[in-house]
Each structure stands twice: as C-alpha cells, then as structure tokens.
Amino acid sequence: MLIGSYTPWLVVVSFLVAVLASFTALDMASRVTTAATRRSTWLWLIGGGGAMGLGIWSMHFIGMLAFQLPIPLGYALGLTTVSLLAAVASSIFALWLVSRPTLPHGRLVLGAVLMGSGIASMHYLGMAALYMQPGIDYHAGWVALSLLIAVAASWAALYIAFRLRSSHRRLRDRIAPALVLGAAIVGMHYTGMAAARFPAGSLCGAAAGDGLQAQWLALVVLVLTIAILAIVLIVSWLDQRMEAQLLRLRNTDLTSSLDDAQAELTQAALHDPLTRLPNRRLLQQRIEQALAEAEQRGSRFAVMFMDLDGFKQVNDAYGHQTGDALLVAVADRTRKLLRPADMLARLGGDEFVLVVPIENDEDVATLASRIIQTVGREPLLPHQDLQVTASIGIAICPDHAASERQLMAFADAAMYQAKEAGRNAYVRFADWMNDSAEQQFQLLADLRRAIGTEQLFLHYQPKTRVAGQSVSGAEALIRWRHPQQGLIPPDRFIRLAERSGVINDIGRWALNEACRQLRVWHDAGHDGWTVSVNLSPIQFASPTLLHEVREALKTHHLQPRRLILEITESAVMRDTEASLTLLQAMAVLGVGISIDDFGTGYSSLLYLKRLPATEIKIDHAFVRDLENSSEDVVIVSAIVALGHALDMDIVAEGVETAGQRAYLERLGCDYLQGYLLGRPMDPERFMQLHDLPRPRVEVAAGWKTQAPAQGQARPGASAG
C-alpha cells in the first residue's frame, strides 16, 4: 500500500480558495437576484456560476496537488476538463435555484442532492484523471461519508445563499457564512481523499503519457483561479457601488419630489385653487394678526364681506366654466384696487372677504364704492355680455367687535342687509342687525327638540370602487326637515350646533343611526359595504367618542373595519398629540380613519405619516378644475402618490363630469364620490339602486352635471 502525504501550505491554500469560492457564491446569489434586467440576470448567472465553479474545482485541484505519493503524478486533460465542467454546472444550477422566488423544503433537498452529486462527481472524476494502475481502491464507508458531506454542504450553501440573496448587508457580514461553507467543501474533499487506497506498486498512467504535469500546472491553476475570483468580486463591488450611487440619486429625487409636494400642499392649504387668493384659513390668520396689531397699536381695520348678485343665474345659463372665469375676473379687478397692506380672500362660491387697515370711516366707504363700481361697470369677460353686481357688508374692529368670529358674522349680517336693501350696495354693520340672534336661539331650541325625532334623518351618497366600478358603501349625510321652515341646509344648523355644543348629541345620534342602517344592509346580503360618518371637530375632541364608537359597533354587531370615521385634517392638526392618541386607539379598535378635505387645511407630511389613517379624501376643490388646470392635476397626482406610499386608499369627492372621473381613474384614485356617480338619497332608494351589480354607464364626452341650486347643501356636508 502506497502511503501518501500532504504539503501543509497547499492544504491551507486549498482552504482559502474554498472560502473565497464560497464568498463569491454568496455575493453572486445577491447579484443574480437583484439584477435589473433579464439579460443582466443571465450574465451574472453564467459568469458568477463559472467563477464559483472554477473556485470549487481549483480547491479540489490544489488539494490534489497537496497530496504526495512516492511516485510521479499527472492528470489526464480530458477527465480534468470534465471535472471542471461538473463543478461549473453544479454552481450555475445552485445560483439558478436560489434566484427562484421561493425555495420550499422539498426543492431545497432535491437541489442539495443534485449539487452534492455534481461536486462529488467533480472530485472522483479528478481522482480518475490520475489513471492509476492498478486502479484506486476506495473505502466504502469513507466514500459514503464524503457523499453525505457533499450533500450537507450543498444544502447549507443553498439555504444560506437563499437567505442572504436579497440582503443589503455589508460584504464583511458574509465572511462567517463563507468560512462555514468553505470548511464544509474542504471537509468533503479530504474525506474523499481519505477513502482512496493506493496498492503497492501502483503507477500513475497520466504522468507517463500526455497528462498534465503537476509541478507547473499547480502555479498556473492557483494564479488563474485567484485572479478570476478577484476580478468577479471586484466587478460585483463596483456594480454594488454603482447601485448605491443610483439609489442615492433616486433618494435625492424622491426627497426633492416630497419637498415639491409639501410646497404644493402648503400652497393648496392656504390658497383658493381657482383664483389663487388666500382661503379661509389664511384669512383667519390675517384677521388674528390684525387683531393683535390693533390691540398693541390702537389701530383700526375693517372686514368687508362681498357676495356677487346674480352669480347663480350665470352658472345656470352659461355653465360652471364661464362662472369660474367670471370669479377670476372679479378677483383680478378687485385686487387692482387694493394697497399692499390690504388682503383679499375667497371663502368659496361667490363669497369674498377683504381685510383693510383704515384711518377713518371714509376710507372703507370709498373702497367699497370703488369695488362696486369696478365690478359692475362693464362686462367682465371678453366676447360675453355678462355683468354682475356686488353686495358688501362691513364690520370694523374695534367699533363693532374684537374677535375674528364676531367680525366675520357681523360683516356677513351686514352683507345680507345690503342684499335685502336692493343689492349692488354696501352696508355697514349696526347693532339692530343683531336682532336675528333671537331667531338663532329659536332655531337652536327647535334643533334640540328635533334630535331623536323623524325631523333629523340621514341620506347616503354612494362610494364607488374604481377597480370593478362597484359600490363599496356610502357616506352618511345628515338632513333636517323643520316642521315650519322645511329642509334646512346642513351648513346653517351644523354651525349653530357646533357653537352651542349640541353637535355632540347630534353626532352620537348620527353614528348610531348609520351603524343601524349598515346592519340592515348587511342582513340584506351586502356584508361588504362600509359606511363613512363625518366627525365634527367638537365631537372629535369629546372624551367619550371612543366609548360611543365601541358601543355603536357592539349594539349593531358590526365589524369595526366596516365603519369609517371622517375627520378633517384641520381638526387633527389643532392638537396633534391628542389627535394621534385618539386615532391610534381607533386604529387598535379596527375602525377605518379617513382624512377628509385633504389639501384644504395645513397639511404636515411629518404628522401625516404618523397618523394611523386608512384613506385620504381629496377635496372637491381640486377635482372641479381637473380638466382645465394642470396645477390641479399635479396636486392630485402628488396626493395620490403620497397616500399610496403611506399605504392609504385615495377617495376623490365632488366628481360631476365624465372627464373628471377619467382623470381621477388615470391618476390612480381608489374610490370616487360625486353627483356623476350618485346623489345623496334615503336608505330605501339607495338599496333599490345598488341592490344588484350594474354595468358602468358611459357618459358622453363634454357632458357636465348641473350644479346644485344655491343654498342646497353640497354632498359631504354633515354633522355626524
């Protein structure tokens, strides 16, 4: 029996090459999985598999070179090449396997057997390349152990590579797994060598013939292998650096986009999208600032409430586009009359408010006269003989009031007196105009008695899912039919209820009634429908709200996720920490949270990402001009992208035309509401219209719905 020996330094080199090959395998698995295109995937697969296979084969070959017999040794070129191909094929198969989306246990075991068989074949083909005469005598036990180690090493390699394939850890985090895999591969090789028995008098046929001589081949294999593996790792490192650089650039672009979105939202939050004038929120801030200055300096200022006479008739006769153009023209004309310190804001519709510092009463009278003359003196639009007039009410601080709410209310009351006096005039507030407070008290008393009676009822506006064009539920909208005055607009009695605190009782009733109706619909077979209930800012601040919601769900046996509570973003931002605490408790309960009128308050991306909201509701102000305003398209697109990035559904309200619907669907909204898709209706009518699935009704291009009559509540006005 020939006794073999090992060259220690070559044994160490074989181990290092095995570790390097294992490290390359782990890195290639990550490269193959994260490749951007199919072509690059196959390039990394073939190139990485080749480099990895060459590394494993080189470890085996160096291990063979480390083995010394007292006879000359050589290697047959053919079998040596075949053993290399076996190693490369096994490596490519391994990389392909770990690049699959999943790796179930059965596939992992089968892959380990196939890969282990390939590595074992490489080893024993390399041994056969010696052409020993007589042949090598193998110990069955050691052979079986080497095969077991090969399969186990393959299983470990596949498992670890699959787990680390998508990891973005640093390269040094792969060193420990590479050492484990390298030790397993080396263990298989030297176990296989231990199985070989060389009879006494054996000769190496490859050394005597045209076989490869071990002395010079060792150096070539070692240098070539390390060079190839190093090149592959360097290319991988450079590719990783390039990806990191691209990621940084994308992050920079995303940050810039978010900054732009924040700027757009801030602009939208404080300005009217049609006229670009300050909106109600910015107006409130300006009045509060003027109040502070008046208190400190003893100065005076006027709040002027302006409403256009006959604007509804223009909308009815010429359409909303002409009406919008008319509003822009009025805003432009009025703005030209103002000084830098004056402010003009639009509240909505045809209502404008001016805040004007004054020295004496003649200043405000002169300005009001000039505005009335300028607005009504000639047609406002070219090629259209359209004229409107303006009625203006004036309240002065500190003569009439010293609070923002009173100044606005008194100026509004004076404006109505101007209309009653014949319109196209201005009226200064007087104390006798406050006599209407008695009427307000009477209306409030009637409202208190109406709670719990048939006078208060809910209408439901359908909420349509874009995917499938099916009704997903409804928004509950409160209505009041007064026994003497008839149907009272929600805006009128809700403001009164909020000022008096009655809104909590009304909101509690509306929440319970909406849940009761939803239970009826669920029992009728529509158990997938949801109901949205608006929360007043006063009700949202109530300490009993969470208990009331929990009791309503329990009483009517509803799943919490079928109830959606809508709260305006301005109400949330009043006390952000308290709002977060309450909304998080609602989220734990399982109730859906909708941020209503999004974009019209002071939006904060920092707090928005902390809110456990499930949906964002885009205000109708951004929907109305989608077909003609690229700015509104950009704003809606930014809101949709932001909401989806935060895993929220996007609901657009106020959809009145087919063009608006097409834009919103194309921009990625999830749900739509509006007159085009369904007006608010009683629950029985709602059930009749939406009991069975209905095909989507296509509306001719250019068709527009008629705006609701002046004084009629828009969809969405609700106390509950």
Secondary structure, 3 states (H helix, E strand, C coil): CECCEECHHHHHHHHHHHHHHHHHHHHHHHHHHHCCCHHHHHHHHHHHHHHHHHHHHHHHHHHHHHEECCCCCEECHHHHHHHHHHHHHHHHHHHHHHCCCCCCHHHHHHHHHHHHHHHHHHHHHHHHCCCEECCCEECHHHHHHHHHHHHHHHHHHHHHHHHHCCCCCCHHHHHHHHHHHHHHHHHHHHHHHHHEEECCCCEEHHHHCCCEEHHHHHHHHHHHHHHHHHHHHHHHHHHHHHHHHHHHHHHHHHHHHHHHHHHHHHHHHHECCCCCCECHHHHHHHHHHHHHHHHHHCCEEEEEEEEEECHHHHHHHHCHHHHHHHHHHHHHHHHCCCCCCCEEEEEECCEEEEEEEECCHHHHHHHHHHHHHHHHCCCCECCECCCCEEEEEEEEECCCCCCHHHHHHHHHHHHHHHHHCCCCCEEECCHHHHHHHHHHHHHHHHHHHHCCCCCEEEEEEEEEECCCCEEEEEEEEEEEEECCCEEECHHHHHHHHHHHCCHHHHHHHHHHHHHHHHHHHHHCCCCCCEEEEECCHHHHCCCCHHHHHHHHHHHCCCCHHHEEEEEEHHHHHHHHHHHHHHHHHHHHHCCEEEEEEECCCCCCHHHHCCCCCCEEEECHHHHCCCCCCHHHHHHHHHHHHHHHHCCCEEEECCCCEHHHHHHHHHHCCCEECCCCCCCCECHHHHHHHHCCCCCCCCCCCCCECCCCCCCCCCCCCCCC
